[in-house]
Amino acid sequence: MSSEVILQAEGLVKHYPIRSGVLRRTVGQVKAVDGVTFDLRRGETLGIVGESGCGKSTLGRLLMRLEEPTAGRVTFDGIDMYAQKGAAMRKLRRDIQIVFQDPYTSLNPRKTVGDIIGEPFKIHSEVVPRGGRRRRVQELLELVGLSPEHINRYPHQFSGGQRQRIGIARGLALNPKVIICDEPVSALDVSVQAQVVNLMEKLQAELGLAYVFIAHDLSVVRHISDRVGVMYLGKMVEIGDEDQIYSSPTHPYTQALLSAVPVPDPTQRGHREQIVLTGDVPSPANPPSGCRFHTRCFRAQELCSQKEPELVDHPDGVGQHRSACHFAEVRQVLS
Ligand code: SF4
């Protein structure tokens, strides 16, 4: 992993208007992503974790420019992505690819695997000459652990794990530098999840890829991530190295999420303090004042509902361990 930043999000905001009435007047905003900033370094994996509705998938689409942001910017290799048009944007699209969550719906059932994996070459014909495409698709199948002889098969002839491998092969077709992985193993059985995560780690080592790995499950993200960011209601509330987040989290939300992760060592199970989060996640159309987590936080005080905490370096942290909490304190977690 290099220290060189390849992808950077700065103050990224995505609000969706809520319209009502015959005139479809805007009566409110759903604040899906609300001021998110982070760096992704060349060859690293940044895990993004949070409950459903926290904005992590919207963030993934913004990083791909599948959506235009309300405010903020994304730079790839120093280039402002949202300022690019035409051929320049098309070139950028080659460098950032996505692997979707559901291998059952993201592959066209009427197309062969060869057509699905080779689809990107139709738009980016300069990457592989027409005569070499079949060979390249076969290479990609081999790269993800599938037989090149299966090039003429259809998606329904493969298992869920194999279909996700096909999705990964399609993501690799244009030799990207960054892959946005949007819950890539959530739809798979636990036994298959590890195989796909191991494959992604192998590909990263071989090809020098950087991943933004989005998941709702902290235990999945841990295995693959170098750093982890935790999101709550459109905000990044904590970000740090994998061992900082899992062993010494400072934000109460991270601490609560971690307390729910099963402890593998049975002798340690009774020693782990459980933090039960009360209430549901509030609506992103009407987030709580001050700290958005204050309605569910076990450490909340009066200040929390009045003043929004900023994401800042934690004084007890080592390196870049940032937390958005007025009363952040390190809590050692058994893992
Ligand atoms: Fe909890 Fe207050 Fe910290 Fe928010 S700022 S996480 S409510 S202690």
Boltz pocket constraint, residues with backbone or C-beta under 6 A from the ligand:
constraints:
  - pocket:
      binder: B
      contacts: [[A, 251], [A, 252], [A, 253], [A, 291], [A, 292], [A, 293], [A, 294], [A, 295], [A, 297], [A, 298], [A, 299], [A, 300], [A, 301], [A, 304], [A, 307], [A, 309], [A, 324], [A, 325], [A, 326], [A, 327], [A, 328]]
      max_distance: 6.0
